[in-house]
Amino acid sequence: MFHKADGTDVWLRAEAKLPYLCVAGVIESREEYAVIRSRLRKAYEPLSGIASDDAFVVQEFEGTGALVFCARSDKNCALLLLGKFDRGQESGKPCGVLESLVALIENSVMALSRRAGAVIRLEVIQPELALRAE
């Protein structure tokens, strides 16, 4: 994690102002993180230079954003929504975009858990602003 001057810790660092939604939690497993990490590297495209620890592209949204999974060796982790998510009009429901987002997060966490061979438990949702890279 990156420690900002205001005392907060954030998952990402970027050249430009980058707000994102963070759904943070833990990886529950008796296995060492290195084993879990190797499984994630086989299943997902790693991102380098943006996160302090490991980051993997879970899904991209046609040029408008992405869902990224970050994890640390202490097994803290987060699913990050970068950019714009606009799939709500598909259902025509007033809260369709929220339902779509919850389904996306749930399906992504289940797939991540399966591929990592560990339970991923989400605990906190919060907005964050990436540390500005100098």
PyMOL commands that set and color helices and strands:
alter all, ss='L'
color gray80, all
select helices_A, chain A and resi 33-43+88-90+96-116
alter helices_A, ss='H'
color red, helices_A
select strands_A, chain A and resi 2-3+9-10+13-14+19-28+45-46+54-60+65-71+76-83+119-129+131-132
alter strands_A, ss='S'
color yellow, strands_A
deselect
rebuild
show_as cartoon
